[in-house]
Every structure is written in C-alpha cells, then in structure tokens.
Amino acid sequence: MRADTKARRYAPDINPSYQELTEHYGIGIFPARSRKPRDKSIAELAVLTVERRILAPVRDLKHFSIAELNASIAPLLEKLNDAPFQKRPQSRCSQFEELDLPAMRPLPAQPYVYRLWKKARLNMDTHIEVEQNYYSVPHQYARQSVDVCISPQTVEVYIKGKRICSHMRSYRQSQFCTTSEHMSKGYLHCRQRKSVTRKVRHIGPHATQMADKILESRPIPEQGCCRIYGIVRLCDKYGPDRPDRVNVACGMLLEFGSTSYRGIVNILKSRRDLEHTEEQESETIHHDYIRGPSYYGESS
C-alpha cells in the first residue's frame, strides 16, 4: 500500500486507507522524501537481509500450503533474530526485548477492517457505480462528486467529510441498490423520462423499443434513464457515417431478448451491425421484371 497519494515536500497527501490503519493501531506516518533513498535505507536493508537469510534457503523447496511454508520459515526466522550483530554484542531479539517491547501497547479490542476510498460522480439517475454495481444517493446531490468508502459489508457515501447515505454491499454484478427516499419526485421523474424518450425516438423504431423495454424492466424507471442516455450518446461516436447503426444494433439485440447496453457497444465495436445490414441487402432480389412497392404507389 502506498503511504501517500501525492508527494509533497512538507505536507504530502496520505492515502486514506493507510491513514485509517495507522489511527487504528496508534502509529505515525513519516513518508520518505521523493528521490531520497537514504530516508528508508534501514527498511531496504532489512528486506535484503530477509531475502538472503530466509527466502534464499527455501526457494528450491516445494510447499503445498501456507502452513508448510510457515513451518520452513519459522526456524530460519528464529535463527536470524538470535544471530549477534557484527559490530555490536546484541542481537535483533535482545534489542527488541530491551527497546521495543517495553514501549509496546496492547492491540485494539476490535480488529482493523480494511476500507477502500475512491472518488465517484453521481449519474443523472442519482446512482454511483461501485465495482459494477449501482448504489442510490439522495437526488439533491445529483451530478456532484462524492467520496465513497467501501468495506467488506457496506458502501458509504460522503460529501465534504459528511456521510449522506450508506448501503449494504452487493457482490452480484450489475445490481441496483436503491432506496426509494433517494429518488426524485414526480416532476423530475416525468421530465427525465420524457426527455430520454424524445431523444431516442429520433434514432429509430428498434432503439425506441429498446428504451421502452429498459424502462419496463426497472422497478424505478429512473434507473434506466442513464442507460438510455448512453444509447443516445453512442450516436455521436458511431452515427456520423451511418446514422442507423445504433438502431440496427438495438434490433439485433432485441432478437435475443436482451437489453444490455454493453451488448450494443460490443456489436458496434465489432461492426456486426454493418455485416447484418449487408446480409439483409444481399438477400433482396433485384430484377427488371420484379415490381417494387413504388410501382403500385404510382399506379394508384
């Protein structure tokens, strides 16, 4: 774990997770200066000693469990700690008992729980994405940046150090963890739904049908608005040369009964929508003696 997130000479930014670890055990942090290897020379020397005295002797042995590895390391570690220093009469073990042991405090009553901190930005559907899952945040904070604290059991959301909500952590992918009180009321709800419906209708009938299915598949329609806006934005990337590409991709996905946004992106990236269009055009028979629909329109 890196101690600082941004190196500064006098006031470096400390990694929040590392800061919590040190506060739990009551220890201080003194990050080494940038490009000053002598600041941590004692630590680097200790690593070198362990590599030579412990790791090197066991490197050719085969171990089939952590317990077997620890059993091989234990006597080597004890031998290293009891070995006298070259220029001093003491050993590592005796120096620890004389200096460190009297200053040690008892461990905290509760074990340390690792929590990961990250930045996130609220989507228009008032959800944040955390490890491919979506957690709701009160709608008044929409489109703001938040700090997310992720622990094995919970996901907590903070703004300027104040916790605004928390959820039980979900380990299933693409799941919505939504609290109904976080959702916007009728006006904003209707405005978002009308807006996305109007924009997607210009893409084509397949895209419109895809949007309807996405909204119907969610217990709270706002959960699908962000995904539909993502489909609309795909037209900016894949639409300039062929405006109907997104519509064709939606139609292909609907044939399989899927409403996956990622599936639409994969079809467009692999250009399978263009191959699908070419296959349909090649199946159409063109001949001088075959009358098309325009013939009947003119005759009427």
SVG drawing of the C-alpha trace seen along z (x, -y; Angstrom):
<svg xmlns="http://www.w3.org/2000/svg" viewBox="-55 -22 87 52">
<polyline fill="none" stroke="black" stroke-width="0.4" points="0.0,0.0 1.4,-3.4 1.6,-5.7 0.9,-9.0 -1.3,-9.7 0.6,-12.9 4.2,-13.5 4.8,-17.0 7.9,-18.1 6.3,-19.4 2.6,-18.1 2.1,-15.0 -1.4,-13.7 -1.7,-10.5 -3.6,-7.5 -7.0,-7.5 -7.0,-3.7 -3.4,-3.8 -4.3,-6.8 -7.2,-4.7 -4.8,-1.8 -2.3,-3.9 -5.0,-5.6 -6.5,-2.2 -3.1,-1.0 -2.0,-4.4 1.2,-4.8 2.5,-7.7 3.4,-8.2 6.6,-9.7 6.7,-9.2 10.2,-9.1 11.1,-12.1 11.0,-11.8 14.3,-10.7 15.9,-10.3 16.6,-6.6 18.6,-7.1 15.4,-8.0 14.4,-4.4 17.8,-2.7 17.2,-0.7 14.0,0.7 15.6,1.6 18.5,3.3 16.1,5.4 14.3,6.6 17.7,7.5 18.6,9.5 15.4,11.4 15.8,12.3 19.3,13.6 18.7,15.4 15.2,16.7 13.9,16.6 17.0,17.9 17.3,21.2 13.6,22.1 13.5,21.1 14.1,24.7 11.7,26.4 8.2,27.3 5.3,26.3 1.7,27.2 0.1,24.9 0.8,21.8 1.2,23.9 4.1,25.9 5.8,22.7 5.5,21.1 6.9,24.3 10.0,23.9 10.4,20.2 10.0,20.3 13.4,21.8 15.2,19.6 13.5,16.5 14.4,17.5 18.0,18.1 18.1,14.7 16.8,12.9 19.1,14.7 22.2,14.1 24.5,11.4 25.3,8.2 28.6,7.9 29.8,4.8 27.6,4.9 27.2,7.6 23.4,7.6 21.1,9.5 17.8,8.4 15.8,10.4 17.6,8.9 17.4,5.4 13.7,5.8 13.2,7.0 15.2,4.1 13.9,1.2 10.6,2.1 8.8,4.4 8.6,2.0 7.1,-0.7 4.5,1.6 0.8,1.2 -1.9,3.8 -3.7,4.4 -7.1,2.7 -10.1,4.7 -11.5,4.8 -9.5,5.9 -8.8,3.5 -11.2,3.6 -9.8,2.5 -11.8,-0.2 -11.1,-1.4 -11.7,-5.1 -12.4,-6.3 -13.9,-9.3 -17.2,-9.0 -19.6,-11.2 -23.4,-10.9 -25.1,-9.9 -28.3,-11.6 -30.3,-8.7 -28.8,-9.6 -26.7,-6.4 -23.0,-5.9 -21.1,-2.9 -19.0,-0.8 -17.4,2.3 -20.0,2.8 -22.9,2.3 -25.1,-0.8 -26.0,-2.5 -28.5,-5.3 -27.7,-8.7 -30.2,-11.4 -31.3,-13.2 -30.4,-16.7 -26.7,-15.7 -27.1,-14.8 -24.1,-15.4 -21.8,-16.1 -18.5,-14.5 -18.6,-12.3 -16.2,-10.2 -17.1,-6.5 -15.9,-4.3 -16.0,-0.6 -15.8,2.0 -16.5,5.8 -20.0,5.2 -21.0,1.6 -20.7,-1.2 -20.8,-4.7 -21.0,-8.0 -19.5,-11.2 -19.5,-14.8 -17.0,-17.1 -16.5,-14.7 -20.2,-14.3 -21.8,-10.9 -25.0,-11.3 -26.0,-7.6 -24.9,-4.0 -25.8,-0.7 -25.2,2.9 -22.5,4.0 -23.6,6.2 -21.3,8.8 -23.5,9.6 -22.6,7.6 -25.0,5.1 -27.2,4.9 -29.2,1.7 -29.2,1.0 -31.9,-1.7 -33.5,-3.4 -36.9,-4.9 -36.4,-8.0 -33.4,-8.9 -35.4,-9.1 -36.7,-12.4 -40.3,-13.2 -42.9,-13.3 -41.8,-16.4 -38.2,-15.5 -39.2,-11.8 -41.5,-12.7 -39.1,-15.2 -36.3,-12.7 -38.5,-10.0 -40.0,-12.4 -36.5,-13.7 -34.9,-10.3 -38.0,-9.1 -37.9,-12.1 -34.2,-11.8 -34.2,-8.0 -37.2,-8.3 -35.1,-10.1 -32.7,-7.1 -35.2,-4.6 -38.0,-2.1 -35.7,0.5 -34.0,-2.0 -37.4,-3.2 -38.5,0.3 -35.2,1.0 -35.8,-2.2 -39.3,-1.0 -38.1,2.4 -35.3,0.9 -37.8,-1.4 -40.2,1.5 -37.5,3.8 -36.7,1.5 -38.9,1.2 -37.9,-2.5 -37.8,-3.9 -35.1,-6.4 -32.7,-3.5 -33.0,-3.0 -32.7,-6.7 -28.9,-6.8 -28.6,-3.6 -30.9,-5.1 -28.9,-8.3 -25.8,-6.1 -27.5,-4.7 -28.3,-8.2 -24.6,-9.2 -23.5,-6.2 -24.9,-8.0 -22.2,-10.7 -19.5,-8.1 -20.9,-5.6 -23.5,-7.7 -21.8,-10.3 -21.1,-7.8 -24.2,-5.6 -26.9,-7.2 -28.9,-3.9 -26.1,-1.8 -27.3,-2.2 -30.8,-1.4 -29.7,1.8 -27.6,2.8 -30.6,2.4 -32.7,4.5 -30.1,7.3 -30.0,7.3 -33.8,7.4 -33.9,10.6 -32.1,12.3 -34.4,10.7 -31.6,8.7 -31.5,5.0 -27.8,4.9 -26.1,1.6 -22.7,3.4 -24.1,5.7 -25.0,2.7 -21.4,1.4 -19.9,4.7 -22.0,5.0 -20.9,1.5 -17.2,2.1 -17.1,5.4 -19.1,3.8 -21.5,6.8 -24.3,4.4 -22.8,3.5 -22.4,7.2 -26.0,7.7 -27.2,4.9 -25.1,6.2 -26.6,9.7 -30.1,8.3 -29.4,6.3 -27.8,9.3 -30.9,11.3 -33.1,8.8 -33.6,9.8 -33.3,7.1 -34.6,7.8 -36.1,5.7 -39.3,7.8 -39.9,7.5 -42.2,4.7 -41.3,2.9 -43.7,1.1 -43.2,-2.2 -44.9,-0.7 -48.2,-0.2 -47.9,-3.6 -47.6,-5.3 -50.4,-3.3 -52.8,-4.3"/>
</svg>
